[in-house]
Amino acid sequence: MKLLSPITTKIVTYELREVGRSRWLFAYAAFFLVVADSLLRFGGADKALLSLTSVTLFIVPLVALVFGTVFLDDAREFTELLLAQPVTRRQLYAGLYLGLTLPLAAAFILGAAVPFALHRIGDPRLGVSLAVLLAAGVTLTFVFTALAFVVAAFVDDRLRRMGTAIALWLVAAVLYDGLVLVLAMLFADYPIERMMLGLTLGNPVDLARVILLLQFDVSALMGYTGAVFQQFFGGAIGIAIASTALALWVMLPVALGLRAFRKRDF
Amino acid sequence: MITVSGLEKRYGAQQVLRAVSLDVRRESVTAVVGPNGAGKTTLIKSILGLVHPDSGAIRVDDVLVGEDCSYRSRIGYMPQIARYPHNLTARELLAMLTDLRKAAPDAGPLRRDETLIEQLALTEQLDKPLRTLSGGTRQKVNAVAAFLFAPDLLILDEPTAGLDPAASAVLKDRIIAERAAGRTVIVTSHFMNELEELATDVVFLLEGAVRYAGPLDELLRRTRKANLGRAISHLMMEAAAA
Protein backbone atom coordinates (compact mmCIF):
# COMPACT_ATOMS: atom_id res chain seq x y z
CA MET A 1 0.00 0.00 0.00
CA LYS A 2 1.25 3.42 -0.82
CA LEU A 3 1.82 5.40 2.32
CA LEU A 4 0.32 8.62 1.03
CA SER A 5 -2.37 8.73 -1.60
CA PRO A 6 -2.18 11.54 -4.16
CA ILE A 7 -5.27 13.05 -2.53
CA THR A 8 -3.56 13.18 0.85
CA THR A 9 -0.53 14.82 -0.71
CA LYS A 10 -2.77 17.47 -2.29
CA ILE A 11 -4.49 18.19 1.00
CA VAL A 12 -1.14 18.45 2.79
CA THR A 13 0.14 20.86 0.15
CA TYR A 14 -2.80 23.22 0.63
CA GLU A 15 -2.75 22.88 4.41
CA LEU A 16 0.94 23.81 4.37
CA ARG A 17 0.05 26.90 2.38
CA GLU A 18 -2.63 27.75 4.92
CA VAL A 19 -0.79 26.94 8.13
CA GLY A 20 2.49 28.28 6.74
CA ARG A 21 0.95 31.75 6.57
CA SER A 22 -0.19 31.67 10.17
CA ARG A 23 1.27 34.38 12.39
CA TRP A 24 1.25 32.00 15.35
CA LEU A 25 3.57 29.63 13.53
CA PHE A 26 6.09 32.44 13.03
CA ALA A 27 5.72 33.47 16.65
CA TYR A 28 6.46 29.88 17.67
CA ALA A 29 9.63 29.70 15.57
CA ALA A 30 10.69 33.15 16.77
CA PHE A 31 10.19 32.09 20.39
CA PHE A 32 12.64 29.20 20.08
CA LEU A 33 15.00 31.37 18.07
CA VAL A 34 15.15 33.98 20.81
CA VAL A 35 15.35 31.46 23.67
CA ALA A 36 18.10 29.35 22.06
CA ASP A 37 20.04 32.44 21.04
CA SER A 38 19.92 34.02 24.50
CA LEU A 39 20.86 30.74 26.16
CA LEU A 40 23.89 30.48 23.89
CA ARG A 41 24.85 34.10 24.53
CA PHE A 42 24.66 33.90 28.30
CA GLY A 43 26.02 30.43 28.98
CA GLY A 44 28.11 27.71 27.41
CA ALA A 45 26.74 25.54 24.63
CA ASP A 46 26.43 22.61 27.07
CA LYS A 47 24.32 24.55 29.52
CA ALA A 48 22.32 26.11 26.72
CA LEU A 49 21.40 22.72 25.35
CA LEU A 50 20.28 21.52 28.75
CA SER A 51 18.10 24.56 29.39
CA LEU A 52 16.70 24.33 25.88
CA THR A 53 15.69 20.76 26.69
CA SER A 54 13.59 21.89 29.63
CA VAL A 55 11.96 24.59 27.52
CA THR A 56 11.27 22.10 24.73
CA LEU A 57 9.69 19.49 27.02
CA PHE A 58 7.47 22.20 28.44
CA ILE A 59 6.51 24.27 25.41
CA VAL A 60 6.32 21.82 22.50
CA PRO A 61 3.46 19.72 23.94
CA LEU A 62 1.57 22.88 24.93
CA VAL A 63 1.82 24.50 21.52
CA ALA A 64 1.03 21.26 19.69
CA LEU A 65 -2.13 20.76 21.75
CA VAL A 66 -3.36 24.36 21.76
CA PHE A 67 -2.42 25.20 18.16
CA GLY A 68 -3.84 21.83 17.09
CA THR A 69 -7.13 22.43 18.90
CA VAL A 70 -7.54 25.94 17.47
CA PHE A 71 -6.59 24.67 14.02
CA LEU A 72 -9.18 21.89 14.13
CA ASP A 73 -11.87 24.26 15.39
CA ASP A 74 -11.12 26.66 12.56
CA ALA A 75 -11.01 23.83 10.04
CA ARG A 76 -14.40 22.43 11.05
CA GLU A 77 -16.50 23.79 8.16
CA PHE A 78 -13.61 23.33 5.77
CA THR A 79 -13.36 19.69 6.82
CA GLU A 80 -17.04 19.40 6.03
CA LEU A 81 -16.51 20.83 2.56
CA LEU A 82 -13.60 18.47 1.88
CA LEU A 83 -15.54 15.45 3.09
CA ALA A 84 -18.25 16.30 0.56
CA GLN A 85 -15.62 15.74 -2.15
CA PRO A 86 -14.60 12.28 -3.37
CA VAL A 87 -12.16 11.96 -0.47
CA THR A 88 -12.11 9.25 2.18
CA ARG A 89 -11.90 10.08 5.84
CA ARG A 90 -8.56 8.31 6.14
CA GLN A 91 -7.10 10.44 3.33
CA LEU A 92 -8.44 13.64 4.85
CA TYR A 93 -7.25 12.71 8.34
CA ALA A 94 -3.76 12.02 7.05
CA GLY A 95 -3.83 15.31 5.12
CA LEU A 96 -5.01 17.40 8.05
CA TYR A 97 -2.67 15.69 10.50
CA LEU A 98 0.45 16.12 8.40
CA GLY A 99 -0.61 19.59 7.27
CA LEU A 100 -0.77 20.62 10.92
CA THR A 101 2.19 18.67 12.29
CA LEU A 102 4.84 19.24 9.63
CA PRO A 103 4.83 23.08 9.82
CA LEU A 104 4.89 22.96 13.63
CA ALA A 105 7.82 20.54 13.59
CA ALA A 106 9.62 22.65 10.97
CA ALA A 107 9.10 25.83 13.00
CA PHE A 108 10.53 24.11 16.07
CA ILE A 109 13.57 22.74 14.22
CA LEU A 110 14.25 26.09 12.61
CA GLY A 111 13.88 28.05 15.84
CA ALA A 112 15.97 25.69 17.95
CA ALA A 113 18.72 24.81 15.46
CA VAL A 114 19.50 28.08 13.68
CA PRO A 115 21.05 29.80 16.72
CA PHE A 116 23.45 26.87 17.15
CA ALA A 117 24.48 27.24 13.52
CA LEU A 118 24.88 31.01 13.90
CA HIS A 119 27.04 30.64 16.98
CA ARG A 120 29.15 28.13 15.06
CA ILE A 121 28.85 25.32 17.55
CA GLY A 122 30.97 22.72 15.74
CA ASP A 123 31.60 20.19 18.50
CA PRO A 124 30.39 16.81 17.13
CA ARG A 125 29.29 15.57 20.57
CA LEU A 126 27.09 18.64 20.98
CA GLY A 127 25.90 18.18 17.43
CA VAL A 128 24.62 14.71 18.22
CA SER A 129 22.94 15.94 21.40
CA LEU A 130 21.27 18.78 19.49
CA ALA A 131 20.06 16.29 16.87
CA VAL A 132 18.57 14.11 19.61
CA LEU A 133 16.88 17.14 21.12
CA LEU A 134 15.40 18.11 17.75
CA ALA A 135 14.21 14.56 17.15
CA ALA A 136 12.59 14.43 20.58
CA GLY A 137 10.85 17.77 20.00
CA VAL A 138 9.56 16.64 16.61
CA THR A 139 8.31 13.36 18.09
CA LEU A 140 6.50 15.19 20.88
CA THR A 141 4.93 17.42 18.21
CA PHE A 142 3.65 14.32 16.40
CA VAL A 143 2.27 12.87 19.65
CA PHE A 144 0.49 15.96 20.89
CA THR A 145 -1.06 17.12 17.61
CA ALA A 146 -2.54 13.62 17.35
CA LEU A 147 -3.88 14.03 20.88
CA ALA A 148 -5.50 17.28 19.73
CA PHE A 149 -7.43 15.24 17.15
CA VAL A 150 -8.51 12.83 19.87
CA VAL A 151 -9.68 15.69 22.10
CA ALA A 152 -11.53 17.29 19.16
CA ALA A 153 -13.41 14.06 18.55
CA PHE A 154 -14.48 13.43 22.11
CA VAL A 155 -15.31 16.89 23.47
CA ASP A 156 -18.13 18.71 21.70
CA ASP A 157 -18.08 22.12 23.32
CA ARG A 158 -15.49 24.56 22.02
CA LEU A 159 -14.46 25.98 25.39
CA ARG A 160 -14.38 22.63 27.11
CA ARG A 161 -12.27 21.33 24.24
CA MET A 162 -9.61 23.96 24.92
CA GLY A 163 -9.88 23.26 28.64
CA THR A 164 -9.37 19.55 28.09
CA ALA A 165 -6.37 20.19 25.85
CA ILE A 166 -4.72 22.40 28.47
CA ALA A 167 -5.54 19.94 31.26
CA LEU A 168 -3.96 17.16 29.24
CA TRP A 169 -0.82 19.25 28.85
CA LEU A 170 -0.74 20.08 32.57
CA VAL A 171 -0.88 16.39 33.42
CA ALA A 172 1.70 15.28 30.86
CA ALA A 173 4.21 18.11 31.19
CA VAL A 174 3.84 19.21 34.80
CA LEU A 175 1.84 17.00 37.17
CA TYR A 176 2.92 13.54 36.05
CA ASP A 177 6.50 13.77 37.20
CA GLY A 178 5.40 15.22 40.51
CA LEU A 179 2.92 12.39 40.94
CA VAL A 180 5.64 9.85 40.27
CA LEU A 181 7.79 11.54 42.91
CA VAL A 182 4.99 11.43 45.47
CA LEU A 183 4.48 7.73 44.76
CA ALA A 184 8.19 7.13 45.11
CA MET A 185 8.21 8.82 48.48
CA LEU A 186 5.11 7.00 49.69
CA PHE A 187 6.51 3.62 48.76
CA ALA A 188 10.14 4.40 49.52
CA ASP A 189 10.49 1.28 51.63
CA TYR A 190 9.44 -1.06 48.84
CA PRO A 191 11.23 -2.24 45.67
CA ILE A 192 9.32 -0.08 43.24
CA GLU A 193 11.78 0.32 40.38
CA ARG A 194 9.63 -1.69 37.99
CA MET A 195 6.55 0.34 38.79
CA MET A 196 8.55 3.51 38.24
CA LEU A 197 9.70 2.24 34.86
CA GLY A 198 6.13 1.44 33.94
CA LEU A 199 5.04 4.92 34.94
CA THR A 200 7.76 6.49 32.83
CA LEU A 201 6.63 4.52 29.79
CA GLY A 202 3.13 5.90 30.40
CA ASN A 203 4.02 9.50 29.62
CA PRO A 204 5.65 10.65 26.37
CA VAL A 205 7.07 13.79 27.97
CA ASP A 206 8.82 11.75 30.64
CA LEU A 207 10.12 9.38 27.99
CA ALA A 208 11.55 12.27 26.00
CA ARG A 209 13.10 13.68 29.15
CA VAL A 210 14.74 10.36 29.96
CA ILE A 211 16.13 9.99 26.45
CA LEU A 212 17.58 13.48 26.44
CA LEU A 213 19.12 13.35 29.88
CA LEU A 214 20.58 9.89 29.32
CA GLN A 215 22.02 11.28 26.10
CA PHE A 216 23.53 14.27 27.90
CA ASP A 217 24.61 11.98 30.75
CA VAL A 218 23.61 14.36 33.51
CA SER A 219 22.03 12.15 36.13
CA ALA A 220 21.82 15.02 38.60
CA LEU A 221 19.11 16.61 36.47
CA MET A 222 17.42 13.42 35.49
CA GLY A 223 14.66 13.40 38.05
CA TYR A 224 13.48 10.27 39.70
CA THR A 225 12.35 8.35 36.63
CA GLY A 226 15.53 9.10 34.71
CA ALA A 227 17.73 7.89 37.55
CA VAL A 228 15.77 4.65 37.74
CA PHE A 229 16.06 4.22 34.02
CA GLN A 230 19.79 4.61 34.04
CA GLN A 231 20.20 2.33 37.01
CA PHE A 232 18.07 -0.31 35.36
CA PHE A 233 19.24 -0.27 31.78
CA GLY A 234 22.36 1.84 31.58
CA GLY A 235 22.72 4.61 29.03
CA ALA A 236 22.53 3.09 25.56
CA ILE A 237 19.93 0.39 26.19
CA GLY A 238 17.87 2.86 28.20
CA ILE A 239 17.85 5.28 25.28
CA ALA A 240 16.86 2.50 22.88
CA ILE A 241 14.00 1.25 25.03
CA ALA A 242 12.70 4.74 25.75
CA SER A 243 12.90 5.63 22.04
CA THR A 244 10.90 2.56 21.05
CA ALA A 245 8.30 3.38 23.66
CA LEU A 246 8.13 6.96 22.40
CA ALA A 247 7.63 5.75 18.84
CA LEU A 248 4.72 3.64 20.06
CA TRP A 249 3.43 6.79 21.71
CA VAL A 250 3.20 8.43 18.29
CA MET A 251 1.25 5.53 16.80
CA LEU A 252 -1.25 5.18 19.62
CA PRO A 253 -2.81 8.67 19.48
CA VAL A 254 -2.56 8.75 15.67
CA ALA A 255 -4.55 5.51 15.48
CA LEU A 256 -6.99 6.70 18.14
CA GLY A 257 -7.41 10.01 16.33
CA LEU A 258 -8.13 8.24 13.04
CA ARG A 259 -10.67 5.96 14.65
CA ALA A 260 -12.46 8.90 16.20
CA PHE A 261 -12.27 10.93 12.99
CA ARG A 262 -13.91 8.14 11.01
CA LYS A 263 -16.79 7.76 13.43
CA ARG A 264 -17.40 11.44 13.88
CA ASP A 265 -20.44 13.28 12.50
CA PHE A 266 -19.78 16.59 10.75
CA MET B 1 -31.47 8.76 -8.16
CA ILE B 2 -31.41 8.65 -4.36
CA THR B 3 -33.23 6.11 -2.22
CA VAL B 4 -33.37 6.65 1.52
CA SER B 5 -34.82 3.84 3.59
CA GLY B 6 -35.53 3.67 7.29
CA LEU B 7 -33.02 6.31 8.32
CA GLU B 8 -32.67 6.84 12.09
CA LYS B 9 -30.33 9.26 13.80
CA ARG B 10 -30.06 10.23 17.43
CA TYR B 11 -27.80 12.89 18.97
CA GLY B 12 -27.70 12.00 22.65
CA ALA B 13 -31.27 12.19 23.90
CA GLN B 14 -32.54 13.92 20.78
CA GLN B 15 -34.03 11.83 17.99
CA VAL B 16 -33.18 13.84 14.87
CA LEU B 17 -34.39 11.46 12.15
CA ARG B 18 -37.20 8.94 12.62
CA ALA B 19 -37.64 6.17 10.05
CA VAL B 20 -37.03 8.53 7.16
CA SER B 21 -37.72 6.89 3.80
CA LEU B 22 -37.98 8.74 0.53
CA ASP B 23 -36.92 8.79 -3.10
CA VAL B 24 -35.37 11.65 -4.99
CA ARG B 25 -36.28 11.41 -8.66
CA ARG B 26 -33.70 12.03 -11.32
CA GLU B 27 -34.05 15.44 -12.97
CA SER B 28 -36.18 16.79 -10.16
CA VAL B 29 -35.69 19.77 -7.91
CA THR B 30 -36.58 18.44 -4.50
CA ALA B 31 -37.30 21.02 -1.81
CA VAL B 32 -36.62 19.78 1.72
CA VAL B 33 -38.74 21.91 4.04
CA GLY B 34 -39.59 21.93 7.71
CA PRO B 35 -39.16 24.11 10.81
CA ASN B 36 -35.80 24.60 12.49
CA GLY B 37 -34.50 21.39 13.98
CA ALA B 38 -36.74 19.21 11.78
CA GLY B 39 -33.71 17.26 10.55
CA LYS B 40 -33.22 18.83 7.10
CA THR B 41 -29.50 19.38 7.40
CA THR B 42 -28.95 16.00 9.10
CA LEU B 43 -30.75 14.32 6.19
CA ILE B 44 -28.61 16.15 3.65
CA LYS B 45 -25.42 15.41 5.53
CA SER B 46 -26.37 11.73 5.73
CA ILE B 47 -26.64 11.62 1.96
CA LEU B 48 -23.17 13.15 1.73
CA GLY B 49 -21.75 10.71 4.26
CA LEU B 50 -20.88 13.52 6.67
CA VAL B 51 -23.23 12.11 9.29
CA HIS B 52 -23.36 8.40 10.06
CA PRO B 53 -26.98 7.32 10.58
CA ASP B 54 -27.68 4.90 13.44
CA SER B 55 -29.64 2.64 11.12
CA GLY B 56 -31.14 2.64 7.66
CA ALA B 57 -29.54 2.89 4.25
CA ILE B 58 -29.01 5.47 1.54
CA ARG B 59 -28.28 4.61 -2.06
CA VAL B 60 -27.12 7.13 -4.61
CA ASP B 61 -27.54 5.46 -8.00
CA ASP B 62 -27.30 2.06 -6.33
CA VAL B 63 -24.07 2.92 -4.53
CA LEU B 64 -24.53 2.38 -0.82
CA VAL B 65 -23.44 5.52 1.04
CA GLY B 66 -20.66 4.73 3.51
CA GLU B 67 -18.94 2.08 1.44
CA ASP B 68 -16.89 4.12 -0.94
CA CYS B 69 -16.57 7.79 -1.62
CA SER B 70 -16.48 7.88 -5.42
CA TYR B 71 -20.18 8.75 -5.71
CA ARG B 72 -19.30 12.15 -4.28
CA SER B 73 -17.37 13.06 -7.40
CA ARG B 74 -20.78 13.61 -9.01
CA ILE B 75 -22.15 15.81 -6.25
CA GLY B 76 -21.83 19.55 -5.78
CA TYR B 77 -22.51 20.63 -2.20
CA MET B 78 -23.20 24.08 -0.90
CA PRO B 79 -23.15 24.04 2.92
CA GLN B 80 -25.14 26.39 5.08
CA ILE B 81 -22.19 28.07 6.74
CA ALA B 82 -19.33 29.42 4.68
CA ARG B 83 -16.18 29.38 6.77
CA TYR B 84 -12.91 28.63 5.12
CA PRO B 85 -9.22 28.58 5.93
CA HIS B 86 -8.26 32.14 6.76
CA ASN B 87 -5.23 32.55 4.63
CA LEU B 88 -6.22 30.84 1.38
CA THR B 89 -7.69 32.89 -1.44
CA ALA B 90 -10.85 31.90 -3.30
CA ARG B 91 -8.77 31.07 -6.36
CA GLU B 92 -6.60 28.71 -4.30
CA LEU B 93 -9.65 27.10 -2.77
CA LEU B 94 -11.19 26.40 -6.18
CA ALA B 95 -7.85 25.12 -7.47
CA MET B 96 -7.62 22.82 -4.49
CA LEU B 97 -11.09 21.37 -5.07
CA THR B 98 -10.17 20.87 -8.73
CA ASP B 99 -6.98 19.06 -7.73
CA LEU B 100 -8.89 16.80 -5.37
CA ARG B 101 -11.46 15.91 -8.01
CA LYS B 102 -8.69 15.19 -10.49
CA ALA B 103 -6.86 12.95 -8.03
CA ALA B 104 -10.00 10.90 -7.28
CA PRO B 105 -9.45 7.29 -8.39
CA ASP B 106 -12.11 7.16 -11.11
CA ALA B 107 -12.09 10.80 -12.14
CA GLY B 108 -13.29 11.26 -15.67
CA PRO B 109 -12.39 14.28 -17.73
CA LEU B 110 -13.02 17.28 -15.52
CA ARG B 111 -15.06 20.14 -16.84
CA ARG B 112 -14.87 23.42 -15.00
CA ASP B 113 -17.81 25.74 -15.30
CA GLU B 114 -16.84 29.19 -14.11
CA THR B 115 -19.78 31.20 -15.40
CA LEU B 116 -21.03 31.84 -11.87
CA ILE B 117 -17.83 33.69 -10.96
CA GLU B 118 -18.68 36.42 -13.41
CA GLN B 119 -22.41 36.33 -12.84
CA LEU B 120 -21.92 36.76 -9.09
CA ALA B 121 -19.33 39.53 -9.70
CA LEU B 122 -16.62 37.60 -7.86
CA THR B 123 -13.76 38.16 -10.29
CA GLU B 124 -12.32 41.03 -8.23
CA GLN B 125 -12.45 39.03 -5.01
CA LEU B 126 -10.69 35.89 -6.20
CA ASP B 127 -7.21 36.80 -5.00
CA LYS B 128 -8.07 38.16 -1.58
CA PRO B 129 -7.63 35.98 1.50
CA LEU B 130 -11.00 34.41 2.30
CA ARG B 131 -11.00 35.80 5.83
CA THR B 132 -11.20 39.34 4.49
CA LEU B 133 -14.38 38.62 2.50
CA SER B 134 -17.85 39.38 3.89
CA GLY B 135 -20.18 36.54 4.84
CA GLY B 136 -22.28 37.09 1.74
CA THR B 137 -19.25 37.06 -0.55
CA ARG B 138 -18.01 33.83 1.03
CA GLN B 139 -21.45 32.36 0.45
CA LYS B 140 -21.00 33.26 -3.23
CA VAL B 141 -17.63 31.46 -3.28
CA ASN B 142 -19.50 28.54 -1.75
CA ALA B 143 -22.01 28.62 -4.61
CA VAL B 144 -19.26 28.76 -7.23
CA ALA B 145 -17.59 25.74 -5.60
CA ALA B 146 -20.83 23.75 -5.64
CA PHE B 147 -21.55 24.38 -9.32
CA LEU B 148 -17.92 24.32 -10.48
CA PHE B 149 -17.71 20.77 -11.82
CA ALA B 150 -21.10 20.57 -13.53
CA PRO B 151 -22.22 17.82 -11.12
CA ASP B 152 -25.18 15.49 -11.79
CA LEU B 153 -26.49 16.10 -8.30
CA LEU B 154 -26.55 19.44 -6.51
CA ILE B 155 -27.16 19.57 -2.79
CA LEU B 156 -27.81 23.11 -1.60
CA ASP B 157 -28.38 23.84 2.09
CA GLU B 158 -30.07 27.24 2.47
CA PRO B 159 -28.31 28.55 -0.63
CA THR B 160 -29.81 32.04 -0.65
CA ALA B 161 -29.45 32.78 3.07
CA GLY B 162 -27.12 35.74 3.36
CA LEU B 163 -27.09 36.53 -0.34
CA ASP B 164 -28.25 39.88 -1.69
CA PRO B 165 -31.35 39.83 -3.93
CA ALA B 166 -29.34 40.09 -7.14
CA ALA B 167 -27.12 37.14 -6.25
CA SER B 168 -30.17 35.20 -5.08
CA ALA B 169 -31.80 35.73 -8.46
CA VAL B 170 -28.66 34.58 -10.28
CA LEU B 171 -28.57 31.45 -8.19
CA LYS B 172 -32.26 30.68 -8.71
CA ASP B 173 -31.90 31.10 -12.46
CA ARG B 174 -28.97 28.76 -12.34
CA ILE B 175 -30.94 26.11 -10.45
CA ILE B 176 -33.72 26.32 -13.05
CA ALA B 177 -31.16 26.01 -15.84
CA GLU B 178 -29.56 22.97 -14.18
CA ARG B 179 -32.91 21.26 -13.94
CA ALA B 180 -33.58 21.99 -17.60
CA ALA B 181 -30.21 20.44 -18.40
CA GLY B 182 -31.29 17.20 -16.76
CA ARG B 183 -29.55 17.57 -13.41
CA THR B 184 -30.99 16.69 -10.04
CA VAL B 185 -31.15 19.26 -7.27
CA ILE B 186 -31.90 18.97 -3.55
CA VAL B 187 -32.46 22.31 -1.88
CA THR B 188 -33.48 23.45 1.60
CA SER B 189 -34.76 26.91 2.36
CA HIS B 190 -36.95 28.80 4.77
CA PHE B 191 -38.43 30.93 2.02
CA MET B 192 -41.43 29.01 0.74
CA ASN B 193 -42.20 31.33 -2.14
CA GLU B 194 -38.63 31.01 -3.30
CA LEU B 195 -38.82 27.22 -3.28
CA GLU B 196 -42.13 27.28 -5.09
CA GLU B 197 -40.46 28.85 -8.13
CA LEU B 198 -37.92 26.04 -8.20
CA ALA B 199 -39.33 22.84 -6.78
CA THR B 200 -40.88 19.95 -8.63
CA ASP B 201 -40.95 17.74 -5.55
CA VAL B 202 -41.33 18.36 -1.84
CA VAL B 203 -40.09 16.56 1.25
CA PHE B 204 -41.68 17.91 4.40
CA LEU B 205 -39.94 16.96 7.65
CA LEU B 206 -41.40 17.54 11.08
CA GLU B 207 -39.51 16.51 14.23
CA GLY B 208 -37.38 14.16 12.21
CA ALA B 209 -40.21 12.31 10.47
CA VAL B 210 -41.34 12.59 6.85
CA ARG B 211 -44.82 14.12 6.72
CA TYR B 212 -44.95 14.35 2.97
CA ALA B 213 -42.69 13.23 0.16
CA GLY B 214 -43.80 13.54 -3.44
CA PRO B 215 -44.50 15.89 -6.32
CA LEU B 216 -45.39 19.50 -5.53
CA ASP B 217 -48.57 19.53 -7.63
CA GLU B 218 -49.87 16.48 -5.83
CA LEU B 219 -49.25 18.19 -2.50
CA LEU B 220 -51.20 21.23 -3.67
CA ARG B 221 -54.04 19.05 -4.92
CA ARG B 222 -54.19 17.03 -1.75
CA THR B 223 -54.21 20.01 0.58
CA ARG B 224 -56.34 22.10 -1.82
CA LYS B 225 -54.05 25.07 -1.33
CA ALA B 226 -52.83 27.56 -3.85
CA ASN B 227 -49.14 27.55 -2.95
CA LEU B 228 -46.40 25.68 -1.14
CA GLY B 229 -46.35 27.96 1.90
CA ARG B 230 -50.06 27.47 2.57
CA ALA B 231 -49.86 23.76 1.89
CA ILE B 232 -47.03 23.34 4.40
CA SER B 233 -48.77 25.36 7.10
CA HIS B 234 -51.85 23.24 6.45
CA LEU B 235 -49.77 20.09 7.03
CA MET B 236 -48.32 21.58 10.19
CA MET B 237 -51.75 22.41 11.58
CA GLU B 238 -52.89 18.92 10.70
CA ALA B 239 -49.92 17.51 12.60
CA ALA B 240 -50.56 19.75 15.58
CA ALA B 241 -54.24 18.74 15.69
CA ALA B 242 -53.44 15.04 15.52
Contacts between the chains, C-beta under 8 A, distances in Angstrom:
chain1	res1	chain2	res2	distance
A	5	B	103	7.7
A	6	B	103	4.3
A	7	B	100	6.0
A	7	B	103	4.7
A	7	B	104	7.1
A	10	B	96	7.1
A	10	B	99	4.7
A	10	B	100	5.8
A	10	B	103	5.6
A	11	B	100	7.4
A	14	B	85	8.0
A	14	B	88	7.0
A	14	B	92	7.1
A	14	B	96	4.7
A	14	B	99	8.0
A	17	B	87	7.4
A	17	B	88	6.7
A	17	B	92	6.9
A	18	B	85	4.2
A	18	B	86	7.4
A	18	B	87	5.2
A	18	B	88	5.5
A	21	B	87	3.9
A	22	B	86	8.0
A	22	B	87	6.9
A	74	B	83	7.8
A	74	B	85	7.4
A	74	B	86	7.0
A	75	B	85	7.0
A	76	B	83	7.5
A	77	B	79	6.7
A	77	B	81	5.4
A	77	B	82	7.3
A	77	B	83	4.0
A	77	B	84	7.2
A	78	B	83	7.0
A	78	B	84	5.6
A	78	B	85	5.7
A	80	B	50	6.1
A	80	B	79	5.8
A	81	B	77	7.3
A	81	B	79	6.3
A	81	B	84	7.7
A	81	B	145	7.3
A	82	B	100	7.3
A	83	B	48	7.3
A	83	B	49	7.0
A	83	B	50	5.5
A	84	B	48	5.0
A	84	B	50	6.8
A	84	B	72	6.3
A	84	B	75	6.8
A	84	B	77	3.9
A	84	B	79	7.5
A	84	B	155	7.9
A	85	B	72	6.0
A	85	B	73	7.7
A	85	B	97	6.5
A	85	B	100	5.0
A	85	B	101	6.7
A	85	B	104	7.8
A	86	B	69	5.2
A	86	B	70	5.5
A	86	B	71	7.8
A	86	B	72	4.5
A	86	B	73	3.9
A	86	B	100	7.3
A	86	B	101	6.7
A	86	B	104	3.9
A	86	B	105	7.9
A	86	B	107	7.6
A	87	B	69	6.3
A	87	B	72	7.7
A	87	B	100	6.0
A	87	B	104	7.6
A	88	B	68	7.9
A	88	B	69	5.0
A	263	B	52	6.9
A	265	B	11	7.9
A	265	B	45	7.5
A	265	B	50	6.9
A	265	B	51	4.4
A	265	B	52	6.1
A	266	B	45	6.9
A	266	B	50	4.3
A	266	B	51	7.0
